[in-house]
Amino acid sequence: MLIFKADLRDLVHVASGWVYVEDASGEVPGCRLHFFMNEDTETDYYTEIAYSNITYSKDKWVYLEGKATVPPNIDKINLRVTLHGGGGAAAA
């Protein structure tokens, strides 16, 4: 979880990294980054969400990069790598 101070809000934040996408089902899975943004008082899963484009690949390393602008009301960001479809696994 990333916690932001007031002077870091309204800036574009970039998260990136290499992920190995492995697939056992024969389908080509998609992989993407999600930015789940919360206010301190949030009681649900997230206040806002931003995400990267889906990269489709299997059995190799792929580079993911996502960007999110943090609105003034946001206090925390959770960053998640998500595998979509394919029934495989991803390792960062």
C-alpha positions in Angstrom: 0.0 0.0 0.0 1.3 3.5 -0.9 0.4 6.4 1.4 0.6 9.9 -0.1 1.2 13.2 1.5 -0.8 16.2 0.3 2.0 17.5 -1.9 2.1 14.3 -4.0 -1.6 14.4 -5.0 -2.7 15.5 -8.4 0.5 14.1 -9.9 0.7 11.3 -12.4 2.2 8.2 -10.6 3.7 5.4 -12.6 4.1 1.8 -11.6 5.9 -0.7 -13.8 7.6 -4.1 -13.6 8.3 -7.4 -15.3 5.8 -10.2 -14.8 6.2 -13.8 -16.0 2.8 -15.1 -17.3 2.5 -18.9 -17.2 -0.6 -20.6 -18.7 -1.5 -24.3 -18.3 -4.9 -24.1 -20.1 -3.7 -23.4 -23.6 -5.5 -20.0 -23.7 -3.7 -16.7 -23.9 -4.2 -14.8 -20.6 -4.2 -11.1 -20.2 -2.3 -9.3 -17.5 -2.8 -5.7 -16.2 -2.0 -3.4 -13.3 -4.8 -2.0 -11.1 -4.6 1.1 -8.9 -7.2 0.9 -6.1 -7.4 4.3 -4.5 -9.0 4.9 -1.1 -9.9 7.8 1.2 -9.1 7.3 4.9 -12.8 7.1 5.6 -13.6 4.6 2.8 -15.6 1.6 4.0 -16.1 -0.2 0.7 -13.4 -1.9 -1.5 -12.2 1.4 -3.2 -13.0 5.0 -3.8 -11.6 5.1 -7.3 -9.8 2.8 -9.7 -7.3 3.2 -12.5 -5.7 0.5 -14.6 -3.3 -0.2 -17.4 -4.0 -1.7 -20.7 -4.2 -5.5 -20.8 -1.1 -7.2 -22.2 -1.8 -10.6 -23.8 1.0 -13.1 -23.6 1.8 -16.5 -22.2 4.9 -18.4 -21.1 7.2 -15.4 -21.2 8.1 -12.2 -19.3 6.1 -9.1 -20.1 6.7 -5.5 -19.1 3.7 -3.8 -17.5 3.3 -0.1 -17.0 0.4 1.8 -15.5 -0.3 5.4 -14.7 -2.7 7.0 -12.3 -3.4 10.6 -11.3 -4.1 10.7 -7.6 -7.1 13.0 -6.9 -6.9 15.4 -3.8 -9.3 13.3 -1.8 -7.2 10.1 -2.0 -5.0 9.0 0.9 -3.9 5.4 -0.1 -3.3 3.3 -3.2 -3.2 -0.4 -3.5 -1.4 -1.7 -6.5 -2.4 -5.1 -7.9 -1.2 -7.3 -10.8 -4.2 -9.2 -12.2 -4.4 -12.1 -14.6 -7.5 -12.1 -16.8 -8.7 -15.4 -18.3 -6.6 -18.3 -19.4 -6.5 -20.1 -16.0 -2.8 -19.5 -15.7 -0.6 -17.8 -13.1 1.5 -14.7 -13.0 4.6 -14.0 -10.9 6.2 -10.6 -10.4 
